[in-house]
Amino acid sequence: MLGERAGELSELPRINIRIESLSDLVFGLALSIGSLELLSKTPQNPKALATSVGLFAFSFLIVVAIWLGYSRIMAVMPKETSGALSLNLFLLFGVVLEPYLFFVLQSTSSDFSLLNWTSFGYALDVGSMFLILAALIMLIIKGIDRKELKLHPLLLDRFRLAMYLYIFVGGAYLLSAVPFFWIDTPVGPLRFVFWYSSFAFVFLGIFSRRRERLHKPKKSLPPRS
């Protein structure tokens, strides 16, 4: 009886959910919220202006890095991949939460206790988003191993490298949430130093891709007749 019921359910047509449309809306909303936060504060001097722009650039780069990785992943991932929808929803929740937590983080600089808890939540949010990207790539790799998905070996190597990078950056953010890292350093709290270091890894990934393109052999043109 149960076997017949399962067979009937497996024969039902799948419902395609357009998660890509929702993701475009969510990422656009996150960037818009970040811009509104920048407009809500009027700097009083050049130093405050530079600080506001620098903080906005930090949040902007994180959202854009997540969006770029997400777009590349969803471009090759089949819609019927098991578990992908749940990971997508968790990722979009983290994307929407990021500008809010970052705004609270900037607004609570005078309250050291609240700043600690806000930075703790922000570290968990950003770290989770990078790890979810890594989990989505794992689903792609599993699909290739099961021969459910075909991918060029060069693209597969890039996805593997991106997965390790996401795991490292996400793990660094989660590690920074440990109370031990809420200590002062000459350049600020150690937790924030971990966050700023993510810029170096993003630029390193961009530089490595450009270097790979420059050293890629060019196809020779066919001889003229």
N, C-alpha and C positions, 0 to 999 in steps of 0.2 A: 504493500500500500504506500509506504513512504517512498519506495523507489520509483513508483509510478508518478507520485506527486512531484518528486524532484525532477523527473524527466520532463513533465509538463512545464515546470517553471523554467527549465533550461531552454525549452523551445520557444518561450515567449520572446518577442522582439525587444531589443535593448532600447532604452530611452536615452538619447544623446542630450546631455546637459551642456549648454554653452558656457563653460566656466571661463573661457577666454574673454568673453564680453564683460563678465563681472569683474575679472581681474584688471582689465583696462580701466574700468570705472574706479576701482579701489585705488590703483596706483596713481591715477590722476587726482583723486580726492586727497591722497596723502601728500602729494606735492603741492596741491592748492592750500592745504592747511598749513604747511610749512611756510608758504609765501605770506599767508595772512598773519602768521605769528611774527614774521619779520616786519610787516607793516604796522603791527600793533604797538611797536616800541619805537620811539623817536630818540635816536642817539643825541647826547648832549655835547660830545666832543669827538675828534677824529679817532681816538683810541676806542671809544664805545662803538663807533661805526665799524671799525675794523673787526672788533670782537663779534659784533652781531653778524656781519657777513661771514666771518670764519665759522661760527657755530652753524649758521644756515647751510654753508657749504658742506660741513661734516654730515648733517642729517640728510642733505640732498644726495650726497655721494652714496650713502648707505642704501637709500631707497632705490636709486638708479642702479646700483650694483645688484641688488636683489631683482629688480625688474629685468635687467639684461640677462642674468642667469636663468630666470624663470622663463623668459621668452625663448631662449635657445633650447631649453629643456622641452617645453610644450610644443615646439616646432617639430620634434621627432617622436614624441611620446604618443602612442595610440590612445584614443579616447576611452577605450574599454579596459585600460590597464587597471587591475584590481588595486585598491588602496590609494589611487592617485587623487580621487575626489576629496577624500578626507584630508589628505596632506595639503591639497590646494586650499581648502577652507581654513585650516589652521594657519597657513601661510598668509592668507589675505587678512585674517584677524590680526596677526602680528604686524602687518603693513599698516593697517589703520591705527593700531595702538601706538606705533612708533612716534609719529609727530606729537601726539598728546603727551606721552611720557617725556619727550624731549622738551616740550613747552613747560611742563611742570618742573623739569630739571633746571631750566633757566630761571624760573620764577621763584625757586626756593633756595637761592644761593646763600641767603642769610640764615636760614634754618638748617643747621648742620645735621640734625637728627632726621628731618624729613628728606634732606638731600641724600642721605645715606640710603634710605629706603627707596627713594625714587630711582637713584642710580642702580640699585639692586634689581628693581623691576625692569629697568631699561636694558641692563646687561642680559637678563634672562630672555627678554623679548627679541633683541637683535641676535643673540646666540642661537635661539630656537629657529629663527628664520633661515640662517645659514645652514643649520643642520637639516632642516626640512628640504632645502635645495639639494643637499647631499643625498637625502633619502630618496628624492625623486630620481636622481641619477642612478641610484642603486636599482630602482625599478626598471630603468631602461637597460641596465647591464644584465639583469635577470631575464628580461625579455629576449635579449640577444643570446644568452646562454641556452634558453629554451627554444631558440630558433623561431620565436614569435615575431621578432623584429630584426630587420637587416640594417646595418649601419656601416659606413665606410670606415676602415681601420684607423685612418687619420682622425676622423671625427670621434671615434671611440676613445682614442688616446687623449684627445682634448677633454672629453667628458670625464675620463678618469682623473686627469690632472686637476680639473675644476672641482671634482668631488673631494679630493684630498685637501685642496685649498679651502673649500667650504667647511670641511670638518675641522681644520686647524683654526680658522678664524672663529667659527662658532664655538669651538671648545675654549678658545682664549677668552671670549666674552663670558661664557658660563663660568670659567675659572675666576674671572675678575669679580664675579658676584660673591665669592667667598669673603667673609668678614675680614680675613687677614689682609686683604688687598685694600681695605679702607684705611690707609695710613698716608700721612703727608710725605711728599718728596719735594725737592727743590723746584720741580716743574708742576706741582699739584698732586692731588691724590693718585696713588699708584693705580687705582682702578681706571682712572681717566687715561693714564699712560698706555694701558693695554688697548684702550679704544683708539687712541691716536695712532698707534702702531698699525692699525688695520689699513690706514692710507698707504703705507709702504707696500703691503701685499697686493693691494688693488693696482697700484702703479707698476709693481713688478709683473703682474699678470698681463697688463697692457703692453709693457715693454717686451715681454717674451713673445707675445703674439705678433707684434710688429717686426721683431727680429726674425721670426719664423717666416713671415711673408717676404721680407727682403732677401732671405737666403733660399727661398723657394725657386727652383729652376724654372725659367720661363720657357713656354712652348715656342718652338721655332716656327716661323711662318712658312707656308707652303711655297715652293718655287713658282715664279711667274711663268706663265706659258708664252 
